[in-house]
Amino acid sequence: MFWTPELAQYLEDAPWPATKEELLDYANRTGCPQQVIDNIMELEDSDEYLESIEDLWPEYEDVMGEEYFYNDDEEEQYY
């Protein structure tokens, strides 16, 4: 299973808590990239509910807490 912040963001609006099957349905309906679908399919088959993306990728909050994405508002503008 391979997660990146960009891939994980596709599941931020998923109907949490959700089962593996519900996440697969959501990913297919919303047009998630194949890597997201593959990651979900690698989960164990279970009727247990996943509470959030952190259940799939525990480091998600740590990675997103860092300034991972470029913020062009902080860039000085010279004209």
C-alpha positions as CSV (number, residue, x, y, z in Angstrom):
1,M,0.0,0.0,0.0
2,F,1.4,3.3,-1.0
3,W,-0.1,6.6,0.2
4,T,0.9,10.2,-0.6
5,P,-0.9,13.3,0.7
6,E,-2.3,13.9,-2.8
7,L,-3.8,10.4,-2.9
8,A,-5.1,10.5,0.6
9,Q,-6.9,13.8,0.0
10,Y,-9.2,12.0,-2.4
11,L,-10.7,10.3,0.7
12,E,-11.0,13.4,2.9
13,D,-14.7,13.8,2.0
14,A,-15.5,10.0,2.2
15,P,-18.5,9.1,4.3
16,W,-16.5,8.4,7.5
17,P,-16.9,6.1,9.3
18,A,-16.9,3.6,6.5
19,T,-16.3,0.0,5.7
20,K,-13.8,-1.2,3.0
21,E,-16.7,-1.7,0.6
22,E,-18.2,1.7,1.3
23,L,-14.8,3.3,0.6
24,L,-14.4,1.3,-2.6
25,D,-17.9,2.5,-3.7
26,Y,-17.0,6.1,-2.9
27,A,-13.7,5.9,-4.7
28,N,-15.3,4.5,-7.8
29,R,-18.2,7.0,-7.8
30,T,-16.0,10.0,-7.3
31,G,-13.3,9.1,-9.9
32,C,-10.4,8.5,-7.5
33,P,-7.1,7.5,-9.2
34,Q,-6.5,3.8,-9.6
35,Q,-3.8,3.9,-6.9
36,V,-6.4,5.0,-4.3
37,I,-8.7,2.1,-5.4
38,D,-5.7,-0.3,-5.3
39,N,-4.8,0.8,-1.8
40,I,-8.3,0.3,-0.5
41,M,-8.5,-3.1,-2.1
42,E,-5.3,-4.1,-0.2
43,L,-7.2,-3.7,3.1
44,E,-8.2,-6.8,4.9
45,D,-11.8,-7.9,4.2
46,S,-13.8,-6.9,7.2
47,D,-17.1,-5.4,8.2
48,E,-15.3,-3.2,10.7
49,Y,-15.7,0.6,10.3
50,L,-12.7,2.8,9.6
51,E,-13.1,6.1,11.4
52,S,-10.9,8.3,9.2
53,I,-8.0,8.4,6.7
54,E,-5.7,7.9,9.7
55,D,-7.0,4.4,10.0
56,L,-5.6,3.7,6.6
57,W,-2.4,5.9,6.8
58,P,-1.5,6.7,10.5
59,E,1.1,9.3,9.4
60,Y,-1.4,11.3,7.4
61,E,-2.0,13.9,10.1
62,D,1.7,14.3,10.7
63,V,2.4,14.7,6.9
64,M,-0.4,17.2,6.5
65,G,0.6,19.1,9.6
66,E,3.9,19.9,7.9
67,E,3.9,22.5,5.2
68,Y,3.9,19.8,2.5
69,F,2.2,21.8,-0.2
70,Y,3.6,24.9,-1.8
71,N,1.9,28.1,-0.6
72,D,2.4,30.8,-3.2
73,D,0.8,33.4,-0.9
74,E,4.1,33.4,1.1
75,E,6.2,34.1,-2.0
76,E,7.3,37.7,-2.4
77,Q,6.0,39.2,-5.6
78,Y,8.3,41.5,-7.6
79,Y,6.9,43.6,-10.3
